[in-house]
Amino acid sequence: MPPRHPTPPPVSAPPTRSLDLRGERCPYTFIKARLAIEDLRLGDTLEVVLDFVPAFTRVPASMAVIGQTLLQTGSAGTDAKRLLFRKDTE
Protein backbone atom coordinates (compact mmCIF):
# COMPACT_ATOMS: atom_id res chain seq x y z
CA MET A 1 0.00 0.00 0.00
CA PRO A 2 1.48 3.43 -0.93
CA PRO A 3 2.20 5.94 1.86
CA ARG A 4 -0.53 8.44 2.69
CA HIS A 5 1.86 11.37 2.51
CA PRO A 6 5.34 12.16 1.23
CA THR A 7 8.30 11.24 3.37
CA PRO A 8 8.66 13.96 6.00
CA PRO A 9 11.82 16.00 6.18
CA PRO A 10 14.21 15.15 9.00
CA VAL A 11 13.24 16.85 12.23
CA SER A 12 16.50 18.79 12.10
CA ALA A 13 15.41 20.40 8.81
CA PRO A 14 13.89 23.88 9.04
CA PRO A 15 10.10 23.87 9.26
CA THR A 16 8.09 24.69 6.17
CA ARG A 17 6.38 27.47 8.11
CA SER A 18 6.83 29.07 11.54
CA LEU A 19 4.10 30.65 13.61
CA ASP A 20 4.89 32.72 16.70
CA LEU A 21 1.83 32.77 18.96
CA ARG A 22 3.45 34.23 22.07
CA GLY A 23 0.93 36.47 23.79
CA GLU A 24 -2.05 34.58 22.31
CA ARG A 25 -4.53 32.64 24.45
CA CYS A 26 -6.79 29.63 23.82
CA PRO A 27 -8.76 29.09 21.67
CA TYR A 28 -6.91 31.46 19.34
CA THR A 29 -3.69 29.46 19.62
CA PHE A 30 -5.34 26.40 18.07
CA ILE A 31 -7.43 28.36 15.58
CA LYS A 32 -4.37 30.15 14.19
CA ALA A 33 -2.29 26.94 14.15
CA ARG A 34 -5.07 25.09 12.33
CA LEU A 35 -5.43 27.82 9.70
CA ALA A 36 -1.66 27.82 9.17
CA ILE A 37 -1.40 24.05 8.73
CA GLU A 38 -4.37 24.00 6.34
CA ASP A 39 -2.32 26.11 3.90
CA LEU A 40 0.52 23.56 3.83
CA ARG A 41 0.98 20.51 1.60
CA LEU A 42 0.92 16.97 2.96
CA GLY A 43 4.22 16.18 4.65
CA ASP A 44 5.09 19.84 5.27
CA THR A 45 5.93 20.95 8.81
CA LEU A 46 4.65 23.76 10.98
CA GLU A 47 6.58 25.18 13.92
CA VAL A 48 4.37 26.81 16.57
CA VAL A 49 5.85 28.86 19.43
CA LEU A 50 3.58 29.33 22.45
CA ASP A 51 3.86 30.91 25.88
CA PHE A 52 0.35 30.24 27.22
CA VAL A 53 0.83 27.19 29.45
CA PRO A 54 -2.61 25.57 28.83
CA ALA A 55 -1.90 25.69 25.08
CA PHE A 56 1.15 23.44 25.58
CA THR A 57 -1.23 20.46 25.83
CA ARG A 58 -4.40 21.79 24.20
CA VAL A 59 -2.86 22.63 20.81
CA PRO A 60 -1.21 19.19 20.34
CA ALA A 61 -4.42 17.44 21.44
CA SER A 62 -6.54 19.50 19.06
CA MET A 63 -4.11 19.00 16.18
CA ALA A 64 -4.22 15.24 16.78
CA VAL A 65 -8.03 15.31 16.54
CA ILE A 66 -7.77 16.79 13.04
CA GLY A 67 -5.16 14.19 12.03
CA GLN A 68 -1.89 16.14 12.30
CA THR A 69 1.23 14.68 13.94
CA LEU A 70 3.29 16.25 16.69
CA LEU A 71 6.91 15.51 15.75
CA GLN A 72 8.83 17.37 18.42
CA THR A 73 8.56 19.69 21.40
CA GLY A 74 11.20 21.87 22.95
CA SER A 75 12.01 25.09 24.70
CA ALA A 76 11.73 28.38 22.84
CA GLY A 77 13.29 30.57 25.46
CA THR A 78 12.00 31.66 28.84
CA ASP A 79 8.45 30.43 29.47
CA ALA A 80 7.86 29.50 25.81
CA LYS A 81 7.56 26.16 24.08
CA ARG A 82 8.23 25.13 20.48
CA LEU A 83 5.98 22.51 18.89
CA LEU A 84 6.68 20.97 15.50
CA PHE A 85 3.77 19.41 13.59
CA ARG A 86 3.63 17.49 10.31
CA LYS A 87 0.59 17.82 8.06
CA ASP A 88 -0.74 14.30 7.58
CA THR A 89 -4.32 14.93 6.43
CA GLU A 90 -6.14 17.45 4.30
DOROGU-164286 format. One record per residue: residue number from 1; residue in three letters; x negated, z, y of N, C-alpha, C in turn. Coordinates in pm, 1 decimal. Each point is the difference from the previous one (the first is absolute). Layout:
{atom NUM ala {X Z Y} {X Z Y} {X Z Y}}
...
***
This chain:
{atom 1 met {-84.6 0.0 -117.6} {84.6 0.0 117.6} {-89.4 0.0 124.2}}
{atom 2 pro {24.6 -87.9 99.4} {-83.2 -5.3 119.8} {18.9 124.3 85.6}}
{atom 3 pro {-103.6 36.4 79.0} {12.6 118.1 86.3} {107.9 -20.3 105.4}}
{atom 4 arg {59.1 108.8 43.4} {106.5 -4.7 100.7} {-53.8 -28.0 138.6}}
{atom 5 his {-126.9 27.0 22.3} {-59.0 -17.5 132.3} {-146.7 -37.3 -16.7}}
{atom 6 pro {-59.1 -56.7 104.1} {-141.9 -34.1 -8.6} {-84.9 124.8 -22.3}}
{atom 7 thr {-118.7 -22.1 -50.5} {-92.2 111.8 -19.0} {-28.7 64.6 134.5}}
{atom 8 pro {15.6 132.5 8.4} {-23.0 65.7 129.2} {-148.0 0.7 35.9}}
{atom 9 pro {-28.7 7.2 128.3} {-139.3 10.4 40.1} {-53.9 135.6 -42.2}}
{atom 10 pro {-131.2 13.6 -13.7} {-54.3 132.0 -29.7} {39.0 97.4 110.0}}
{atom 11 val {16.9 125.6 -36.8} {41.6 100.7 96.6} {-100.8 11.9 113.9}}
{atom 12 ser {-124.6 -33.6 -25.1} {-100.8 8.2 105.2} {11.8 -114.2 101.2}}
{atom 13 ala {78.2 -102.9 -32.9} {18.9 -111.3 93.2} {85.9 45.4 117.6}}
{atom 14 pro {-17.9 -61.4 117.2} {83.7 38.9 113.6} {146.2 -32.6 -28.7}}
{atom 15 pro {91.8 81.9 50.5} {141.8 -27.5 -23.0} {42.1 -128.5 70.2}}
{atom 16 thr {104.4 -61.8 -51.3} {54.4 -119.3 63.1} {52.8 33.0 138.8}}
{atom 17 arg {63.0 117.5 10.6} {54.9 44.2 128.1} {-14.7 150.4 11.9}}
{atom 18 ser {-22.9 48.6 121.0} {-7.4 143.7 27.5} {110.4 38.5 96.9}}
{atom 19 leu {53.5 119.2 -21.7} {109.4 49.8 82.8} {-29.6 145.3 35.2}}
{atom 20 asp {-20.3 27.8 126.3} {-29.7 135.3 45.6} {130.0 64.0 48.9}}
{atom 21 leu {49.6 96.5 -77.3} {126.3 65.9 32.7} {-20.8 144.4 44.8}}
{atom 22 arg {-118.9 31.5 48.1} {-22.3 134.8 53.4} {94.4 21.8 118.1}}
{atom 23 gly {62.3 118.4 1.2} {95.7 31.8 104.6} {143.0 -35.4 -36.0}}
{atom 24 glu {20.6 -75.1 -108.1} {134.7 -37.0 -45.0} {52.1 104.4 -98.2}}
{atom 25 arg {129.6 13.6 -6.1} {65.6 95.5 -89.5} {93.1 -72.8 -95.2}}
{atom 26 cys {36.0 64.8 -110.1} {97.3 -54.6 -95.2} {135.8 -8.0 69.6}}
{atom 27 pro {78.3 -101.0 -26.7} {-17.1 -106.2 -97.6} {-75.6 -121.5 52.8}}
{atom 28 tyr {-44.7 5.3 125.5} {-65.0 -117.0 59.0} {-129.0 -38.3 -71.1}}
{atom 29 thr {-69.0 98.5 -57.9} {-123.5 -31.8 -71.4} {28.5 -95.7 -115.3}}
{atom 30 phe {103.1 29.1 -78.1} {33.5 -88.2 -112.0} {58.5 -131.8 48.9}}
{atom 31 ile {87.4 5.0 97.6} {62.9 -123.1 49.8} {-106.9 -98.1 47.9}}
{atom 32 lys {-94.1 48.1 78.4} {-104.8 -88.5 51.8} {-93.2 -48.2 -110.6}}
{atom 33 ala {-31.2 86.3 -96.6} {-83.5 -41.7 -112.9} {72.6 -105.7 -83.1}}
{atom 34 arg {127.9 20.0 -23.1} {77.1 -96.5 -79.2} {5.5 -135.9 70.2}}
{atom 35 leu {26.9 -0.1 129.0} {4.1 -126.8 73.3} {-135.4 -70.5 -5.3}}
{atom 36 ala {-107.9 76.5 9.4} {-134.2 -59.8 -3.8} {-29.5 -60.3 -136.0}}
{atom 37 ile {36.6 68.5 -107.9} {-32.7 -51.9 -133.4} {89.4 -118.8 -35.5}}
{atom 38 glu {118.7 -6.4 57.6} {88.5 -114.2 -26.2} {-60.3 -129.9 50.9}}
{atom 39 asp {-83.3 6.0 103.1} {-61.7 -119.7 56.9} {-121.4 -48.9 -78.9}}
{atom 40 leu {-44.2 78.4 -98.8} {-118.6 -36.8 -77.4} {37.6 -82.8 -122.3}}
{atom 41 arg {-101.9 -64.8 -58.1} {18.7 -75.1 -124.7} {-23.4 93.5 -117.8}}
{atom 42 leu {53.1 -37.1 -116.4} {-23.2 79.8 -120.0} {-149.0 16.2 -23.6}}
{atom 43 gly {-40.4 121.7 -30.7} {-140.7 30.5 -24.5} {-76.6 42.6 122.9}}
{atom 44 asp {54.9 -23.8 120.6} {-65.9 43.6 122.8} {6.5 152.3 10.1}}
{atom 45 thr {-85.4 56.4 85.1} {-4.3 144.9 15.2} {31.3 41.3 143.0}}
{atom 46 leu {59.2 118.3 9.4} {36.8 58.1 129.1} {-59.3 139.0 9.3}}
{atom 47 glu {-79.1 22.4 103.4} {-54.6 132.2 29.0} {91.6 66.0 102.4}}
{atom 48 val {43.6 122.7 -30.0} {85.7 76.6 91.0} {-71.6 130.6 32.3}}
{atom 49 val {-14.4 29.8 128.6} {-61.6 125.1 43.6} {110.1 86.9 60.0}}
{atom 50 leu {10.6 122.7 -52.3} {106.0 93.2 38.8} {-58.8 134.3 40.0}}
{atom 51 asp {70.8 71.1 88.6} {-40.0 137.5 29.6} {117.3 97.4 -8.6}}
{atom 52 phe {115.6 -47.9 -40.7} {118.5 84.4 -17.6} {1.6 44.8 -146.1}}
{atom 53 val {-26.7 126.6 -23.6} {-22.9 51.2 -135.6} {111.9 -35.9 -98.0}}
{atom 54 pro {129.8 12.7 33.4} {102.1 -38.9 -96.9} {-7.9 -147.4 -42.6}}
{atom 55 ala {-51.3 -84.5 87.8} {-11.5 -143.1 -32.9} {-106.1 -25.7 -105.9}}
{atom 56 phe {-93.9 94.4 -18.7} {-105.8 -18.2 -100.3} {59.4 -19.2 -139.5}}
{atom 57 thr {114.0 60.9 -27.0} {64.9 -16.9 -131.5} {123.2 -88.9 9.0}}
{atom 58 arg {69.5 3.5 112.2} {124.1 -77.9 11.8} {-25.2 -150.5 2.4}}
{atom 59 val {-101.4 -43.9 73.1} {-26.7 -144.3 8.0} {-39.8 -55.8 -136.8}}
{atom 60 pro {-94.0 61.5 -74.1} {-31.1 -53.3 -133.3} {121.2 0.3 -93.9}}
{atom 61 ala {81.3 105.0 6.2} {118.1 5.4 -87.2} {98.8 -110.6 35.6}}
{atom 62 ser {20.9 -23.2 127.6} {92.4 -104.3 43.0} {-53.7 -139.4 -30.9}}
{atom 63 met {-130.4 -19.4 14.2} {-58.9 -129.6 -33.7} {11.6 -27.1 -150.1}}
{atom 64 ala {-14.8 103.9 -81.3} {14.2 -16.9 -144.6} {142.2 -42.5 -35.6}}
{atom 65 val {98.1 54.3 69.2} {140.3 -35.1 -26.1} {23.3 -149.2 23.3}}
{atom 66 ile {-67.5 -57.7 98.1} {18.3 -143.7 26.5} {-101.8 -85.6 -75.7}}
{atom 67 gly {-73.4 61.1 -93.3} {-85.5 -76.0 -90.6} {-141.9 -25.4 44.9}}
{atom 68 gln {-48.5 71.3 103.1} {-137.2 -19.0 46.3} {-89.7 106.9 -61.8}}
{atom 69 thr {-127.5 -30.7 -14.1} {-94.0 87.4 -69.9} {-95.8 68.1 95.7}}
{atom 70 leu {-10.9 131.1 -13.0} {-99.6 76.3 74.3} {-131.8 -12.8 -74.8}}
{atom 71 leu {-100.1 -60.3 64.3} {-130.0 -21.5 -63.2} {-97.4 113.2 26.4}}
{atom 72 gln {8.7 57.8 119.7} {-103.1 96.1 39.6} {50.5 86.0 114.9}}
{atom 73 thr {-47.5 124.5 3.2} {23.8 88.1 113.9} {-133.9 56.4 44.2}}
{atom 74 gly {-7.1 38.9 124.1} {-123.3 59.8 49.7} {18.7 54.5 139.3}}
{atom 75 ser {-101.7 62.9 49.1} {2.5 57.5 133.9} {-22.2 -110.1 104.0}}
{atom 76 ala {67.8 16.5 112.9} {-18.4 -92.3 111.9} {-33.0 80.1 124.8}}
{atom 77 gly {-86.5 96.1 -17.3} {-36.0 85.5 111.8} {78.1 130.1 -3.8}}
{atom 78 thr {-13.7 77.7 105.3} {64.8 129.9 7.5} {151.8 -13.0 -8.7}}
{atom 79 asp {57.6 67.3 -97.8} {145.7 8.4 -16.6} {68.1 -134.2 -24.7}}
{atom 80 ala {-70.1 -101.4 -40.0} {61.1 -129.7 -28.2} {-36.2 -43.7 -141.3}}
{atom 81 lys {86.7 -81.6 -57.6} {-20.6 -48.3 -135.3} {12.5 -151.4 -1.3}}
{atom 82 arg {-81.3 -62.3 -82.4} {1.0 -145.7 -19.3} {61.7 -29.2 -135.3}}
{atom 83 leu {100.4 -86.5 -3.3} {63.7 -43.1 -123.8} {-18.6 -150.0 -12.3}}
{atom 84 leu {-34.4 -46.4 -118.8} {-17.6 -143.3 -23.0} {100.6 -44.7 -105.0}}
{atom 85 phe {85.8 -94.0 37.1} {104.6 -52.5 -88.2} {-27.8 -144.9 -34.3}}
{atom 86 arg {45.8 -41.7 -118.8} {-3.5 -141.1 -38.7} {144.3 -49.1 -10.1}}
{atom 87 lys {26.0 -117.3 52.7} {133.4 -58.2 -9.7} {16.4 -59.8 -138.6}}
{atom 88 asp {93.3 56.9 -76.0} {23.5 -45.8 -136.9} {135.5 -65.3 -20.6}}
{atom 89 thr {90.6 13.4 95.2} {131.6 -62.6 -11.6} {41.7 -57.9 135.0}}
{atom 90 glu {86.9 -94.9 -6.5} {54.1 -60.7 123.1} {108.7 82.5 54.7}}
***
